Amino acid sequence: MGEVGFAQIVTGVDNQGNNKTFPLPHATYFGSSDDDCSTVLDAVSRSVKVVIQKEIIVFVVQVSTWAVSY
């Protein structure tokens, strides 16, 4: 997934106000795209099914803002 611009980490600010990198759970990725969810879903699904596993569930969410606590 890293080859197509997705990462298993997000960068945010911890409770003390410090910039920090937060790891995502196994098989969870974060990325940015100007495409709509359906377009991203189709592209990611095709890529994952060819490279990783043929029978897999891909879940795509469009986020405009987020917060994290560690």
Secondary structure, DSSP 8 states (H G I E B T S, - for coil): -GGGT-BSEEEEE-TTS-EEEEE--TT--B---SS-HHHHHHHHHHHHHHHT-SS--------S------
